[in-house]
Amino acid sequence: MNFFTSDLHLGSNQALKNDNRPFKNAKIFEKFLIKTWNKQSSKNDTIYVVGDLFDCHMDIKIDLKTQIKFVKKIKAKIILIIGNNEERIIKYFFNNNFENFRQYCIKNDFFDVKQNDTLKICNIDFYLTHKPKNYNTNLLNLFGHSHRAMGIYKSFGFNVGCDLNHFKLYSENDIKQLLKMKSLYWDKDENLKLV
């Protein structure tokens, strides 16, 4: 089975504070994620992190060697769709070379790293992209980046940010339920139409 999440911002106490996450510090948050993800998924599953697994800003030095060890503690395969924080890591630590970053991640137990991806869920093609503004107009989209700001539903797809699912992974069954809600209710509500 495939699972989905985004915007973990590992190692960032500031992200916990900014998003009012109920964890005392980043280490406790990471332990919670490891326990939760390993309970939800198995070694035969794949977790798509739709951007911002890591946290990187000019004024914050990321300890990438420490943060990347998180992946080794997860049973399932992890595919990372890069977000704006990974873009900064690529810029600051990999001389703007995406492929070097990708190979570094694969050597550290990621299954793969991609700019974006297309994936069939419930016989529907979804486009996976971190920023909602980069959505594919021809497909439904799974995205992140906005944390809670945009909510789960947009007419073009679903926000799989961790803050919107109590830090659990979205399963394919969850996406199926969101598709049902979209079809039965959300797409018919004039107040939810994309302007």
N, C-alpha and C positions, 0 to 999 in steps of 0.2 A: 504494500500500500504506500501511497505517497502522502506526505504531510507538508504543511506550509506554515511559515511564520516570517516575521521581519522585525527589524528595529530593536534588537536586543541591546546594542551598545555595550558589549561586554567590557568590564573593567572600569566603567564610568559611574562613580558615585554621583556625579552631577546629573546624569541622565535619570537616576533614581529620584533625585530631588525634583528635577524639572517635570517629570511625569507623575510625581506623587506615587511612586511604586512602593508597595508596603514591605520593603526590605531595608534592614539596618545599613547594609553596605553591599558593595559589588560582589564580594566573595560569597555572601549568603545567598544573593540572587542567583549566582552561577550554580551553587550547590542545589538550589531549588530546581533550576532548569534541567540539570543533569538527571536528577531523580525523576522529575516529571516526564521528560522526553524518553528516558529509558523505560519508564512504565508504560507509556503510550505506544512506543515503537519497538521494533526488533531489528536484528541484523539483516533481515530480508527486506526492510523498508527503506525508503528514501525520504529525507527531510530536505525540502527546498527552503533555504533562507533567502527571502526576497529582499536582500540588502541590509546593510548596517548591522551585521553581526558584531563588528568591531566599532570602536569609537576613536576617531582621530581628528584632531584639530591642530592648527599651527601652534597654539599656546599650550597644548597638552602632549607630552611625550608618551606615545603608546609603547608598551612593552610587548611587541608582537610575538616574541618567542614565548612569553608566558601566556598570552591570550590565546594563541593558536592551539595550546595544549588542551583547551576545552573540547575540541573536536575528537581527540583520542578517547575521551571519556563517554562518548555517545555510541551506543550500539549500532544505530542505523547509519546508512551512508548519507553524507551531507553534500548537497550541491548548493553552492553559493552563487546567487545572482548579485552582482556588485551594486552597492549603493554609493551614495556620495561620500561616506566615510571610507569605504574601500578605495574609491577614486583618489582620495587624499593619500591613503597609504601607498597606492601605486605611484603617485606623484612624488612623495617625500622619500620613500624607501626603495623604489624600484625604477627610478629615473623615467617615469611615465611609460614603463613597459608592461603592459597587461599580461603578456605571455609569461614573462619572468615571475610575476606575482602568481599567476595560475599554477605554474610548475612548482613554486615554493609551497603553495597550499596543498597540491596533490602529494608532494613529498611528506607533508605533515597530516596525512590521512583524510583530506577532503576527497570526495569522489570526483568532483569537478568544480570548476569556477567558470561562469559565463557572464557575458554582458547582459543578456536577456535569454529567454527560452520560450518555446511553444510546447505545450503539453496537453494531451487529451485527458479530460476528466469527465466521467459520465457521458462519454461519446461526444463531447463538445471540446473543440480546440480552445485552449486558454493561452494568452500571452502573459508571460511573467516579466515584469519590469519594476524596478524599485520606485521610480517617481511616477505618480499618477498622471502628470502632464505628458509623459511619454507613452501613453496608452495607444494600443493598436486599434484603429477605428473599424477594422474588419473582424475583430475577435472580441470575446469577453476577456477581461484582464484580471490578473491577481497582482496587487501592488502593495506598497508600504509607504514609507517616508513621512506620512502625515500624522503618524501616531494616532491619537484619538480625534484629531481635528476634523477629519472628513467623515467619521463614522465608518461603518462596515460597507454600506451600499452606495454605489454610484451606478448610473444607467449603463456605464461601460464595464463594470466589474465589481470586485470586492477587495476591500482592504484587509490584508491578513496580518496586520500589526499585532504584536504580542500583547499590547495593552488592551486590545479589544476582546481578547479571549482568555482573560485571567492568566496570561503567560503560558497557557497550554498551546499545543500544536493544533492547527486546523487539519482534520483528516479529510480524505476524499468524501466521506459520508457527511462531514460538516459542509463541504462545498455543495454537495447534492442538496442538502437542506436549504442552503442559501439560494441555490437555483430555484428551488420550489417556492420560497418566499418571494423571490424576484418575480417569478412568473405569475403567481397567484395574487400578489398584493402590491409590491413595491412599484413595478412597472406601470400599474394601473392608477397609482396615486398621483394626481396632477401636482401635488405639493412636493413631490420628490423628483420631478423632471429636471434634467440637466439644463441649465440656462444657456 
